[in-house]
């Protein structure tokens, strides 16, 4: 903890009590009970039945090989084997997967052979304005789910009145079903650092943080090693690439909180505070880390930056659609015949992604539907798959794409039990700052598990609407929608080819 807010005894207790890792047995085996692993039959066994203590976590980022366990020593156990994640590029040109589709580029030597840091060296010989203008003109939107224009965020931070600015890479990928950030952090960390350095140059920042969730220990180690190598070679630190520009980067590890993926909660966590969301405005680009202008970008967003600056905004806009330029990495979970990462241009049909590139259900099993975008995303039945994957087209239909994770729901899925799983996730991961989310989610779970069917169906809609309309952040605002969709599906008895006891 590096915050005065946690210097008092009360502050320290409040901080420790918030994060799951700080109150859990450090020797416990982490058993993933996230959506993909849940559907694959994962369950947290009784402590008495194990040689080592165990605890449930929401996602370990191995959704293509569910179910998964992580030992206290970082040893990974995958029921589906340990083969590398399949990576397929179907875009006219790969950007995000250009290197990770060919192997491990975590070492500086391999990264430089592939051209990493070349764009940074050239960019530092030009002007900050040129880099900023190129990113703005590219039309890139944040890949973390919100889709906010990257260049606009950079411009706001660059023009905010301040002596210090910061760049934060958000590696708190927690959506069950998404694992692209973990792959990039482990196998292409220098690309992330180059994107951060270009951002820092454009906005005038001298300090950077890579925040990585605790469930990704391998990613933390790879990034820390990459930072050390880059600094020793002069690509980070003082007077990088022989210029007068200095940029220091450090890794901050999370302590187990899904809500810390929200940018203001993440900033609180970095400052050594409870990972609770902040009231906005002011937004982080104006008043972020330590009250100073801060750009918080998703990992995949940052990997796009060197390509954009090197090739130009026009080249980026030739990919994708006019309103959603570029490519997106979609993660297909273990429930598909062809799980893995698919990099596609925006505009691809969801049906083509699911049926052609995902191959439909695993072992030829028909699908009752899919989950797009994790627990705050959307549940889509087969009749709803004829939609183009772009921010604008999805928004027109009220579909949330989130981080781009796609989880297959097999035929026979019990919608009511899945709704209970969703509510358990909400109760476990609510930061607790606002009453509607904290108490409302618990009351909804009680209704779903203890009330009779008629009472639950009668009371849940109003309660979920109250949570959505009065919660402080996107977690409480967005998660009730898929829960309500599941309730409606359960009420109609539409559980694939099976039924529901509700």
N, C-alpha and C positions, 0 to 999 in steps of 0.2 A: 504494500500500500504506500502511495506517495502523496496522499492528500491530507491536508490539515483536518478535513472533515472527519477523518478516521483516527485522529490522534487521541481523542478521549476514549475512556473505557467503554462508554455507551456506544460511541461511534464504531469502535472495534467489534463489539458484540453484534451491533446491527449489521456491520459488513459481513462478518463470518456467518451469521445466521441466514443471510440472503442466498448465498451460493451453495449449491448442492455438494460440490467437491469439498468444501471446507468443513462440512459436518459429517461427511461420509468416511468410512474406513478406507484409508489409502491403500490397503492391501487387498481390497475387494476386486473381484473380477467384474468388469462392466458388461452387462448383458443388454444388447440392443432390443428394445421393445417398440421401436419406431414403426411406422405404418408398414413399410415393406417387410421388415422382419416379423411384425405381428401377423401379416397375411401368410408368411412362410412358416408359421407355427411356433414362433419364438415365445418363450415364457420365462419369467424370472423364477428359477427354482427356489425352494425353501433353503434357507441358510444351512439348515441341519443336514441337507442331502448332499452338500458339496464339501470337497476337501478344503476349499478356500471360501471365505465370505463372498457373497455376490450382491450386486445392486443393479437395479434397472436404470438405463439411460434411454433417452428418446431417439437418438440416432448416432451411429458411428461412421456414417458416410460410405458404407459398402453395400448400398442398396442393390447393386447389380449381382451381388453374391450372398444374398440373405439366406439364413440369419447369421449374425455376427456376434463375436465376443471379443473383448479386449482385456488382456491380463494387466496387472499392476506394473509389470515390466515392459509393457508395450507390445507384448506378444499377441498377434491377431489369430483368431480361430474363425474360419469361415466354413460353414456347412457345405457350400457349393464349390469348395476348392479355392486355391490361391492363385489361379492363373491371372495374368494382367487384364485389366478392364478393356474390352474391345472398343476401339475408337474408329468411327467411320466418318469421313468427310463427304458430303453430297453437295456442297456448295461449289460454285465455279472456282473458288479459291479458298483454301483453308487459312484462317487467321488464328483463332484460339487453339486449334488442335494441330497447327502446322508442325510443331516439334513433338508434342507429347504422343502424337500418333506414330512416331518413329522411335520412341524409347525414352531413356532417362537423360535429361539435359540439366540436371541439378548442379553439376560441377561447372565452374567458371570456364574451364578449358572447352568443354563440349558446347556450352552456351555461346561462347565467342566464335567458335567454328561455325555455328549456325547463324551468326550475325547479330546476336544480342549485344547491346551497348553501342552498336554502330550508329544508330539513329540518335542516341543521346550525345555522342561525341560531335556529330554534325550539328545537332540542335543548339548546343552550347556555343557554336561558332556564329550562330545567327542571333535573332532577337527573341525575347520573351513573347513579344506581340505576335510574331509569326506562328509560334507553336500554339498559342492560345486561339488565334484566328482559325488555324487549320482544324483544331478540335471542334470549335464552334460550327464551322462550315460543314463538317462531316455529318452533323445531325445525330451522332451517337447518343443513345439513351442508356441510362444505367441498367445493367443487366441483373441487378439484385431483386427486381420485382416492381419497384415504383416507376421506372422508366423515365425519370427526370433527365432532361438534356444535360449531358456531361459538360459541354462547353459553357452553358449558362451558369452552372454551379461554379465552375472555375472562375468565370468572369466576376461573379459576385464576390468571391473570396479575394480575388486579385485587387478589386477596387474598394474593398472595405478598408476603412482607416485603421491601421494597426502597425505596430513595429514588428510583431512576430506573427507568423502564420504556420499552419501545420497541414500535413497530408497523412491521412489514415487509410490503410488498406483494410477493408472489412472482410476478414476471413472467418467470420462466425456463422458459416453456412450450417444452418440447423434444420432446414426443411427436410423431413423424411422423404426420400426419393431423389434428392439432389446430391451430387458428389463431384461436380466439375471443379469446384474450388479446391477441394482436397487434392485432386489429381494435379492441378496446376501448381499448387503450393509444394507438392512433393517432387514433381518432375520438371517444372519450368519456373523455379523461383526467381531466376535472374530477369525473366521477362516482366514479372511483377515489379521488381525493383527498378527496372528501366522505365516502366510506365509511371511509377511514383516519382522518380527523379525528373522526368519530363514535366509532370504536373507541378512539382516543386519549383522548377525553373520558370514555368509559365506564370505562377501566382506569386512568386517571391517567398517561398517557404524554406526554412532551414532545418526543420525537424520533421521526422516521419515516424509512424508507428504501424507495424503490421500486427493486427489483433487476430489471434488464432484460437479457436475454441479448444477446450481442454481435451475433447474427444479425438483430437488430431495430433497426438504426440510426435508422430513421424514427421508431419508437416512442420511442426515447431522446430524440430532439430534440423531439417533440411533448410528452412529459411534462415535460421541463425547461422548455419555454416555458410550459406550463400552471402549473407551480409558481411561476414568476416572476410570472405574471399574478395568480394567486390570492393571493400574498403582497402584491403591490402594492395589491390591492383589499381587503386585510384579512381574507381567508378562511384564511390561513395566517400563521405568524410569531408576533409578539408580540400578546397581548391580542386574539385573533381575534374578529371580529364584535362588537367593543366589550365583550367579556367580560374576565374576569381570567385566561382560559385561553390558554396559548401552546403552539403546536405547529409545529415546524420539520420540513420534509421535504426530502430530497435524493435524487438519482438516483445509483445505483451501477451501472455497466455490467459485465456478465460478460465473460469472456475465452475462452469456448469450452469448456464442459464440461456434458454432459447431467446428470451426477450432482448438479450444483449446484441442480437443481430440488428435491432432497431438502432439507428445511428446515434440518437441522444443517450440511450441506455448504454451503448457501447462506450461513448465518451465518458460517462460516469464511471464505468468499470475501469477504464484506463486511469482515471484520476484517483482510483482507490475508494470509490463510493459504491453504494448499493446500485445494482444495475437497473434502476428505475428510469422510466422515460421522463423527459423534460417537457414542460409546456412550451409549445412553439406558436408564434415567433417569440424570441429571435431564433433563426435557423442556424445550424452549425457553420454554414458558409460565412456568416456574419459574426457569430459568437459561439464558438465551439469549444475545443479543448482548452482548458484553463482560461476560458472567456475570450479566446482569440479566434480569428477567422480560420476555419478548418474545412478542407475538402475531405469528405468521407466517400470513398469509391469502393465498389465491389471488386473482387479479384478479377473476374472475367472482364469487367469494364476496363481495368488497367492494362490487361494484356493486349487489348485492341489498340491502345494509344501509340506504341512505337510504329505499328503498321500504318496507322492513319497519318502520323507525322512524316514517315518515310515516303509513303506512296501518294499521299495527298487526299484531301477530302473528296475530290471528284471520283477517284478510284473506289473509295469506300462506298460512295453513293451509287455506284454502278451495281453493287450487290444489294439484295433485298428489295424493298419497295420504296416508293418515294417518301412515304410517311414513316417507315421503319427501315432505315438503311442498315446494311451490314449483315452479319450472320449471328446465329445464336446456337450455343451448345445445349442440346436437350439430353437429359439423362433418362434412360429407360431402365426400369428396375428388373429385378429377378423374375417377375411374373410374366415377362415377355419371352417369346421364342428367341429373340435376338437382343438381349440386354446390352447395355453399354452406353457410350456417348455418341450422339449423332450431331455433327455440326452442319447446320443447314442455313440457307438464306431465309430471311423473313419473307413470308408469302407462301411458304410451304403449307399444304393442307394438313390439318391435324389427322385426318383419316389416312393420308399417305404415310405420315410419320408412324402411326400406330400399326397399320395393317401391312404396309410394304417394308418399311425400314425396321419396325419392331417385330414384324412377322406374326402379329396377333398374339394370342395367349400361349403360354409355355406348354409344351407337349401337345399342341393342337387344341388346347382347351378354349372354348369360346369365352369371350369377355362380357361381363355384365356392364362394364363401364371402365372409366379411367379417372384417376385423380390428377389434375394438372395444377402444379404450383404449390404442392404441400398442404399443410393443415389450414392455411389462410387462402388456399386457392379455390378451385372449382371441381365439382363432380359432374362428369359428362357421360351420358349414356350413348350407345352407338349411334342413335339417330341424331346426335348433336355434334358429331365429329366433322361434319362438312363445313369447316370454317378455316379461313386462312390464319396462319400464325403470325400476326403482326399486332403491335400494340393497339392500333386504331380499330382493326376489325374485331379483336377480342373485346375491347372496351364497348363497342357498339352492342354487343350481346351480353354485356355484364359478366364476362368471363375473366377471371384472374389467372394470369400465367405464372406469377411468382418468380421463382428462380429457374424455372424451366424443367423441373423434375416431373416425370410422368410415371405414375404407379398403376399397374394393371390390376383391375378388380375382377377376379374370376367369376364365372357363372356360379350361381348359388350363394353369392355373398349375402350375408345376413345384414341388412341395412341397419337394424336396430343395434345389434352388437357393435357394428362399426361406429355408430353414433356415440355409443358409450365409450369406446376407445378414444374418440375425438374429444369428448368431454373430460376424460381422465387426463389427456394431454393438456387441455386448457387449465384444469385445476393445478396440475403439477408445474406448469410453466408460467402462469400469471405472475407478473412482478409484484402484484399486490398493492400498487400505489393507489389505484382508483377502486372505489367500492363496487361499482357495477360489475367489473371484471372479476375481482377477487371473490366476492360473495355470490354474485350471480352465477358464475360457473359452477361453484359448489352446490348451489341450490338446484341448478339444472341437472347436475349429475345425480343428486338425491332423487329428483323426480324420475329420472330415467331408470334408476336401479331399484327404487323402493315403492314408488306409486303404482297404482294399477294403470293399465293401458289408457283408459279413457281420461283419467285425470292428467296423465303425462301429456297426452296429445292436446288436451284442452289448455294447459298452463304453459307449456314450453314455448309456443310461438310468441306470446307477449313478453315472456321473460327474455328470450333471445333477442327480440327487437329492442328491448330496453338496454341490454348489454351493448348492442351494436351502436345505438344512437347516443349513448352517454359515456362510453369509455374514452380514455385519454389518447390511446395510440392505436395503430393499425392492428395490433394483436386482438384487442377486445372489439374493435370495430369490424374486422373482417372475418374472424373465425366463426361467429354465429351463423353466417350464411350457409356454409357447407353443412353445419350441424342441422340447421332447419331443413336443408335439402334432403338429408338422410332421414329425418323424421317423416317428411312427406312421402318419401319412397317406401319407408317401412309401413306407413299407414295404408298405402295403396297395395301392399303385399308384393311390390315389384323387387324381388331379390334375385335377379337373374332368372334362372330356371327353377329356383327353389322358392322358399317362403320365409316367413318370419313368425316367431311365436308371439309377436306383438300385434 
